[in-house]
Amino acid sequence: MQQGDIAAKFSAFSEHWRPKVIASTNGQEVKLAKVQGVFPWHLHEDCEEMFVVWKGRFRVEFRDKIVELGPGEYIVVPRGVEHRTAADEEAEIIIFEPAETRNTGNVVDETFTAPQGVVI
């Protein structure tokens, strides 16, 4: 059984764009991330990913539109769709995606590519 306190988990770290695994289920990981600024354009060729906003305002930008999200709102980005994420002020998000998915997808970025599988 896996159980936890999401608010307490968010309180345990401060860095941006570094997802932390809090649970796993059926080959998927549930990750928490604090975000601020603009993330690089990328795509995930083999998987979809779901973002749920826990706190703040968060957006997912596509080449043809921008989706703005607030607390309690979510979006599923289809596999193979180029996107980037952003938050003008710090936001806290929950991410659902296959285990060991690289946060920068098809891009390796010295600043933004995070270590995988970091459990908190």
HELIX and SHEET records of a PDB file:
HELIX    1   1 ILE A    6  SER A   11  1                                   6    
SHEET    1   A 5 LYS A  20  THR A  25  0                                        
SHEET    2   A 5 GLN A  28  VAL A  38 -1                                        
SHEET    3   A 5 ARG A  84  PRO A  98 -1                                        
SHEET    4   A 5 GLU A  49  LYS A  55 -1                                        
SHEET    5   A 5 TYR A  74  VAL A  77 -1                                        
SHEET    1   B 5 LYS A  20  THR A  25  0                                        
SHEET    2   B 5 GLN A  28  VAL A  38 -1                                        
SHEET    3   B 5 ARG A  84  PRO A  98 -1                                        
SHEET    4   B 5 PHE A  58  GLU A  61 -1                                        
SHEET    5   B 5 ILE A  66  LEU A  69 -1                                        
END                                                                             
